[in-house]
Amino acid sequence: MFTIEHEFDATVITLVDEAGPHLSEDITIQAFEDCVTIEQLDPRTDRVSKVTLSMTQLQDLAAALDLPEGVYQLRRVPPS
């Protein structure tokens, strides 16, 4: 299950783990104009872990999800 909320400066997506006996904590993804953050509570330390991706890193990740094993470099076409 997931939720999507549109706030003033970001779109917030929350992913809720519903499968299996060992559930993971919810993941919150915030998409801003210049970056995307991913947060998840670590129940062992009771602290939130946060990862920030640039838009370029996010584009690379999206491309990587559809490619086989290997090393790649995306060629970016400048806007015309």
C-alpha positions, -999 to 999 in steps of 0.1 A, spaced: 0 0 0 12 36 -6 -1 71 -2 6 102 -23 2 137 -9 10 170 -27 24 197 -3 35 232 -10 71 224 -20 71 186 -24 52 155 -34 53 130 -5 49 93 -12 47 68 18 53 31 11 37 8 37 51 -28 40 21 -52 42 37 -85 31 51 -113 51 57 -119 88 87 -95 91 74 -61 82 97 -32 75 91 3 87 73 27 63 94 45 37 88 82 30 99 97 -3 98 134 -8 102 148 -43 114 184 -44 123 205 -74 160 198 -72 163 165 -53 145 135 -38 148 123 -2 141 89 11 136 83 49 130 53 70 129 48 108 155 24 121 137 6 150 170 -6 165 183 30 171 149 48 170 165 72 145 154 81 110 179 73 82 178 98 53 192 95 18 192 125 -7 193 118 -44 200 145 -70 177 146 -100 205 130 -121 209 102 -96 172 96 -97 172 94 -135 201 70 -133 182 48 -108 150 48 -129 171 37 -160 189 10 -139 157 -6 -129 151 -17 -165 186 -28 -175 205 -60 -171 237 -63 -150 266 -41 -163 281 -6 -162 263 22 -179 265 59 -185 234 78 -196 239 103 -224 220 134 -217 208 154 -246 208 192 -239 175 209 -243 170 226 -276 
